[in-house]
């Protein structure tokens, strides 16, 4: 399943809408240790392999890394002890870095499963849109195949979010991958009508937010609530953003070798590989909460927490506006009269900037620094779009998109705030809602951009997005600040 804490690609080859990558999701982030063994005699024991040489980790007697505490009845919540080990006098730099994340065995399996799942999503999206167009000759139906990836996120994220806390997380992850594999396998059958293909596309999109929210919550169990969680989430986002640069190329090459249904058969294998990696490589953990409200009532229970609401807004508002220049990249290239190669540069600039910003923040900034820059970077996220005002050429427009992407480094600090603010028993549901909301607002942003471009020049729409988006982000930042001041004793309890 994709990591949806990322921005969604919006331009594809002719009659081939772009795939929906994960991530955003986040998705949105990053941290440090493997879970310790669960309660004595309990069935849920997370492997705790000895690891040597992890930067910033306090050594255990065996020379490994100090494990994160387990969760469950009788055990304190994850993060009761900081996930990233404290600095020691005369010791190495306390910042763990990306290598420390890969030192955690469970994360390596999650990361590998993410690669397989993401490959399946990218190729299946591309192959399915080509298949629908081949069968119908209709650009509308081919485009609808892509558009159907958005609305089901809202449905799955609200109605099914409660499953993430009511069922064991590993079971959810494996079942979601198997559901996707089954749906794609039915698509491969030659007799499958177009209407069924679209229904199966919706089914995959419905389970995607459940998968992504569960995986995000599980990362906190695997890596702890500290810096390694932030870095782990960052790595998954970087992979997802990289898919924007390489996904079309890989899928296009595959489609030159095999027909669309053959490409779909390949993606069935990638989903099965992801399920196998998650089943064999991650520990069995109990459900976080056995009861609680379900459906919309459970969603309202999460959103009653004022700080969680404010944090979700800070995840949702930036991508709402950030997707506008990508959604209008093709019309803008036509407006200024540039080639297809120039259009490709415009499409690459934003994800390249995002990857660069994430890598820099994760590699060179401390957790405290990443926390300090959250609001400044978030508020400034769409200001570079003002450079579109004078209708710039490709070079300046690409610079604006690169700068806007680089500000996405704010998500590393925001991830740490979010996992600290959400009660552990609601973590899966809250993270599912967050990732579902990020995908939904991107669809809304794309639609709004297209409508606005019907009445105004593209460069004016993008520049106006910079103004309107900044005002909305200032309001969201002010609300988030208010949750910090409202209750100094316990800023997580700001629901009144």
N, C-alpha and C positions, 0 to 999 in steps of 0.2 A: 504494500500500500504506500502511496506517496506521502512525503512529508509536506504538509500544506502550510508551513509557516513561511512561504515564499511568494513572490509575485508571479503571476501567471503569464505565460507567453501569449501574445495576442495576434501574431501574424504567422501564417503558415504558407506553404506552397499553394498554388492555385487550387481552389476548391478543397483545400485540406486544412481545416482549422487546427490551431495549435493545441497540443496536449496540455493538460492541467497538471503541473507538477505539484508536488507537495509543498507547501512550508513552511505551511507555513507554517505555515507555519509555521510558523512559525515561525506548522509550524507547527513564538516564538521561539537553545540556547545552550548551557555548558557547565562541568564539575569534577568529582574525583574518586571514589573508592568502591570496591565491590562489597556487597552486603555480607554481613557476618552470618554465621549459622543461626537459624531460627531457634525458637524455644526448644528446650531439651525435650527430646522425644517427639517433637512435631515433625510432620512430613515435609515441611517446606524449608529445605536447607539450601541456601544459595552458596555456590562454590566460592571459596575464598583462597585462590591460589597465591602462593608466595610470589611476590614480584620484587625485583631488586632494582634499585637505581631510579625509582620514580622521583622526579624533582619535587622538592618541597614536602615529601611525605615522611612522617615520623616512622622509623623502622620498628618492626615488631621483633620479638626475640628470634624469629626465623628469618629475619631479613626482608620480610615482605612489606606491604603497605598496610597501615592501620585501617581496618575495614569500617565501613559505615554501619551504624546500628541497624538491626532488623526491625521490621514493623509487625504489628499484630497485637492480639490481646496479651497484656502483661508486659509489653515491650514499648518503650518510648517511641514517639514519632521520629521518622527519619529527619535528620537535621537537628535533633536535640544536641548533637555534637556537630560542629562545622565539618562539611565534607572535605574541604581542602585543609590539609594539615597546617597547624600553626607554625610560624617561623621559629626556628631554634637559634639560640645565641651562637654566632659563629658558623651557622649552617648555611646551606645553599639558599638561593632565592626562593621565598615561599610560594611564588606563583607557579602553579603546576605545569601549565603549558599543554599543548595538544598531545604531545607524546605520552604524557601521564594518563590521558584518557584512554589511549590505545593499550596502555598497560593493564587495564581492567578487562579480564577475559570475557565477561558477559557483554561488555560494550562492543568488543570486536565482532561477536556474533550478531548483535543488533545492527551494527554498521554494515556488515556483509549482507544481511537480510534486506536492509534499506536499499543497497545497490541493486540487488536482484529485483526487488519490488518496484523500484523507480524505473528500471529498464522495462519492466513489464507494462507499467503505466504509459510511458512515453511511446513505446512501439505500438501498443494496442490502440491508443488514441489515434495515432497517425494511420495505422492500418484500417481501423474501423471507419474513419471518415472517407478514406479512399474506397473501401468496399461499398459503403452506402452510395457514394457517387457513381461507382461502376454499375451498381444494380439499378439505380433510379435515374441517373443523368441529371439530378436536381441539385443545384448549388444550395438551395434552401435546406433540403433535408441533410445534406452533408454538413452545413453549418450548424444545424440543429443538433447533430450528434455531439458537437463540441459544447454548445450552449447547455445541453442537458447535464453537463458536469457541475453546474452551479447550484441550481435550485435544490436538488436532492441533498446537498450538503446542509442546507438549512433544516430540512426535514429530519435527516439522520442526527444532526447535531443537537436538536431540541428534544425529539421524541425518544431517541435511543441513548442519549448521553448517560442516563442512569445506569445502564448496563456496565459501564466502565468501573463503577465502584461496587456493584452488586455481584459480579462474577470474578473468578480468578483471572488476573491480567494475561497470563500466558495463554490460557484457553481462548480468550477473546482475540488475541493477536493471531493465533494459529487458525481459528475458525474464520476470521475475516479474510485471511489469505486464501483459504480453501474456497470460500464463497466466490472470491474474485476469479480463482482458477476455474471453478465450475462454470461461472458465467461466460468466461472467454472460451472455454471448451465448447459450449453450446453454440457460440458465434461461429466456430469453425465448421459446424455441420452445414453442408451446402444447401439443405432444404430450409434453413432458418430464414423466415421472412424478415423484411426490413423493420416492420413494427416490433417484432420480438427483439431484434438487434438493439433498437432504441430502448426498450424496456430493460434489457440486460445492462445497457450502459447506465441507466438510472440506478439499477441495483448496486452496481459497483460504487457509484457516487454516494449512495446512502450509507454504505458501511465504511467508506473512507474516513469520515470524521471520527467515527468510533475507534477505528484502528489507530489513527494519528493521536487522538487524545489519550488512549490507553498507552501507546508507546511513550509519549511525553511523560506521563505519570510514572511509568515503569523506569524511565531513565533516572528519575529522582530516587527510586528505590535502589537502583544499581549503583549510581554515582554519588548519592547523597544530595543534600539541598544546596551545597555550596558551589565553589568555583568550577569543579569538574562537571557538574550538571550544566552549567552555562556553556562550557567549552564543548561538551558532547552535543548539545542542541545546535551550537554553532557549526560543528562539523556536518551534521545532517543537513542544515540549511545550505552550507557551501556546496555539498553534493547536489542538492536540488537546483540551486542556481546554475551550477555547471551544466546541468541537463538542458537548460535553456540554450546553451551554446553548442552542445554536441548531440542533443536528442534528435533533432530533425535530420542531421547528417547521418547518424547511425540508422535511424528508421528508413531514410531514403535509400541508403545503400542496401539494406536488407530487402526492401521492396523491389529493387532491381534484380534480385536473385530469386526471390520466391514471390508468389502471389499474395494478396492481402490475407487470405485465410491461412496461408502457410506462416505468415508473420504472426498471426494471432495464435497459432499453435505454439510458436516459440515462446510467446508471453505466458501461455499456460504453464510451461515448464519453469519460467522465472518465478511465478507466484508460488508454485509448489516448492521450489528451492528455498524461497523466503520462509515458507511455513516450516519446512524441515529444519532450517537453521535456528529459528525461534524455538521450536519444540525441543531440540537437542542442546542448544547452547545457552538457554536462559533458565533460571531457577523457578521452581514452582512456588508461587506465593499465594496467600489467601486473599479473598476479596477484602476490600478496604472497609466496606460497610454492608451489613446484612439487611438493613432496612432502609428507611428513608423514603421520601416521596419519589414518585416516578413521573415520567413524561414532563408536561409543562409545569406541574407543581414543583418537581425537583429543580427545574431550571429557575423558577422564581425563588426557591430557597437559596440557591447559590447567589443570585443577583441581589438578594436583600443585603448582602455585605457591601457597604458603600465603597470600600477600598477595592474590592474585587471588580465592582462595576467600573470604577475609574481606570483600573489597570487594563481591563478589556477594551475600553474606549481607546486607550493609548495604543493598543495593538491593532484596533480596527480602523481608526481614522487615517493614519498614514497611507496604507495601501489603497484606501478608497480613492485618494487623489493621485497616488504614485503611478497607477496604471494608465492614466490618461494619455501621456505622450506615446506609450507603447501601443495603446489601442488605436491611436491616430497616426502611427508611424507611416503607414502606406499612403494615406491621404496627404500627409505633410511632404513626403518625398515627391508626390505628384505636384503639390502646390509650388515647390521650389524647383521642380524640373530636374531631379537627379536620377541616377541609375539605380538598378536593383542592388548593385554592390553597395552603394551608399545607404540604401534602405537596410541592408544587413548590418552595416556599421551602427546605425541608429538602434537597431534591435539588440545589438550586443553590448552597447555602452552601459546600460543600466545594470544588468547582471554582473558585468565585469567590475563595476564600481562597488556593488554589494559584496562581491567576493573579496575584493581588496580591503574594504572597510572591516569586514569580519575578521580576516586574517590579521590585520594590523592590531585591532583591539584585542583579539584573543591571544596574540603572541607577545605584545609589548606593553599592554596596559594592565595595571593591577585591578583587582576586583573593586577597590575603593574608587579608583579613577573611572572605571566603566560605570559605576553607579552615579558619579557626579556629572557625567556627560549625557545621561539619558535624556533629560528634558531639553537641554540646549540643542542636541542633535535632532531629536524628534521634531521640535518646533521648526528647525531650519530645514527639515527634510525636503519640502517642495519649493523653497525659496529659489533654488537654481532655475526653476521653470520660468522665472521672470525674464531670463535671457532669451526666451522665445519671443518676447514683445516686439523687437524690431525685425522679426522674421529672419533669423540667422541662417547661415549656410550650414552644411553638414558638420563641419569641424566644431563650430561653437555649440551647435545643438548637442553633439555627442559629448562635449565637455560638460554641458548642463546635466545631461543624463548620468554621466559618470559621477559627478559630485552628488547628485541626488541619491544615487545608489550607495555611495560611500557613507552617507549619513545613517544608513541602515544598521551601522554598528551599535546604535542605541539599544537594539533588541537584546544584546548580551546582558546589559545591566537590568533591563526590564524583565527578562526571564527570571533573574534572581529575585527581584521584588515579587513577581507573581507567585512563584513556588513558596515563598515565605508567607505570603498573605493568605493563601487558600488553606482552609482546614484539611488535614490529611485525609479525613474520611470523605471529603468532597473533591479531592484532587482530580480524579479521573474525569468526573462530570465537568468540572470547571475547565479543564484543558481541552476537552472535546468541544465545549461551547466556544472557547476562544478560537480554536482552529477552524471550526465551521463558520464562525463569524468572519474570519479573515478571508475565506474563500468567497463567501456570499457578497461581501462589500466590494470585492474585486469585480464580480459580475455587475453589480450596480454601477460601479465607477466606469466600466467599459460602456455600458448602455447609456449612461449619462453623457459621456464624452461624445458618443455617436450622435445623440440627439442635439447637443449643443453645436456640433460641427455642421449640422444642417442649417443653422441660422447665423453662424459667424465663421470667419476664416480660422483655419486650424491653429495657426500661431497665436491668434487672440485667445482661443479656447485654452490652450496650454498655459499661456501667461496668466490668464484669469484664474486658472486652477492654482497657480502659485500663490495668488493673493487670497482666494477663498480658503484654500487648504491651510495656509498659515494662520488665518484667523480662527478656524475651527481647532487647529492644534493648540493654539494659545488657550482657548477655552478648556480643552481637555486637560492641558497641563495644569491650569489653575485648579480644576476639580481634583486632580491627583494630589497637588500640593495641599489642598484643604483637608484631604484624608490624613495627611501626616500631622497636621497641626491640631486636628479635632480632638484626638485622644492621645496625649503623649504617653500615658501609661501603657496602653495596648492599642497600637494603631491598626491592628488587624480587626478590631471590633468597632467598626465605624458604620454600622448598618442602621443606626437610629436616625 
